[in-house]
């Protein structure tokens, strides 16, 4: 039964994890954004005072 022979599958597993751990993070971190993001302070509207008609 060839699927129980670990020698080719272990090499494929190790090579795949090396790609995931070494190559892909460099590719992902190499992307640049078209514009820098700026922090925005949210502006909250002050609600109007509630006038109770029975007071």
C-alpha atoms as a printed R data frame, in Angstrom:
   type eleno elety resid chain resno       x      y      z
1  ATOM     1    CA   UNK     A     1   0.000  0.000  0.000
2  ATOM     2    CA   UNK     A     2   1.905  3.087 -1.214
3  ATOM     3    CA   UNK     A     3   0.001  5.634  0.870
4  ATOM     4    CA   UNK     A     4   1.656  4.243  4.012
5  ATOM     5    CA   UNK     A     5   5.143  5.054  2.716
6  ATOM     6    CA   UNK     A     6   5.991  8.348  4.478
7  ATOM     7    CA   UNK     A     7   9.057  9.338  2.488
8  ATOM     8    CA   UNK     A     8   7.443 11.284 -0.423
9  ATOM     9    CA   UNK     A     9   4.598 12.703  1.665
10 ATOM    10    CA   UNK     A    10   6.816 13.926  4.469
11 ATOM    11    CA   UNK     A    11   9.009 15.831  1.996
12 ATOM    12    CA   UNK     A    12   5.918 17.408  0.426
13 ATOM    13    CA   UNK     A    13   4.620 18.365  3.881
14 ATOM    14    CA   UNK     A    14   7.922 19.954  4.916
15 ATOM    15    CA   UNK     A    15   8.297 21.849  1.642
16 ATOM    16    CA   UNK     A    16   4.725 23.141  1.845
17 ATOM    17    CA   UNK     A    17   5.218 24.431  5.400
18 ATOM    18    CA   UNK     A    18   8.486 26.077  4.407
19 ATOM    19    CA   UNK     A    19   6.642 27.916  1.641
20 ATOM    20    CA   UNK     A    20   3.901 28.966  4.062
21 ATOM    21    CA   UNK     A    21   6.321 30.118  6.758
22 ATOM    22    CA   UNK     A    22   9.090 31.730  4.714
23 ATOM    23    CA   UNK     A    23   7.885 32.803  1.283
24 ATOM    24    CA   UNK     A    24   4.260 33.844  1.683
25 ATOM    25    CA   UNK     A    25   4.725 36.299  4.595
26 ATOM    26    CA   UNK     A    26   7.311 38.208  2.547
27 ATOM    27    CA   UNK     A    27   4.934 38.386 -0.403
28 ATOM    28    CA   UNK     A    28   2.008 39.532  1.728
29 ATOM    29    CA   UNK     A    29   4.017 42.149  3.630
30 ATOM    30    CA   UNK     A    30   5.468 43.471  0.373
31 ATOM    31    CA   UNK     A    31   2.133 44.894 -0.759
32 ATOM    32    CA   UNK     A    32   1.735 48.639 -0.523
33 ATOM    33    CA   UNK     A    33  -1.481 50.557 -0.231
34 ATOM    34    CA   UNK     A    34  -2.273 53.349 -2.698
35 ATOM    35    CA   UNK     A    35  -2.781 55.901  0.075
36 ATOM    36    CA   UNK     A    36  -1.938 56.080  3.732
37 ATOM    37    CA   UNK     A    37  -4.834 55.684  6.096
38 ATOM    38    CA   UNK     A    38  -5.410 58.450  8.586
39 ATOM    39    CA   UNK     A    39  -7.051 58.088 11.948
40 ATOM    40    CA   UNK     A    40 -10.385 59.852 12.025
41 ATOM    41    CA   UNK     A    41 -12.035 61.059 15.188
42 ATOM    42    CA   UNK     A    42 -15.760 60.342 15.017
43 ATOM    43    CA   UNK     A    43 -17.990 63.379 15.271
44 ATOM    44    CA   UNK     A    44 -21.058 62.778 17.408
45 ATOM    45    CA   UNK     A    45 -24.049 65.080 17.121
46 ATOM    46    CA   UNK     A    46 -25.394 66.318 20.424
47 ATOM    47    CA   UNK     A    47 -29.051 65.328 20.751
48 ATOM    48    CA   UNK     A    48 -31.572 68.079 21.282
49 ATOM    49    CA   UNK     A    49 -33.033 68.475 24.747
50 ATOM    50    CA   UNK     A    50 -36.276 66.563 25.123
51 ATOM    51    CA   UNK     A    51 -39.132 68.816 26.135
52 ATOM    52    CA   UNK     A    52 -41.686 66.847 28.066
53 ATOM    53    CA   UNK     A    53 -45.148 68.251 27.286
54 ATOM    54    CA   UNK     A    54 -46.651 67.357 30.702
55 ATOM    55    CA   UNK     A    55 -44.007 69.124 32.807
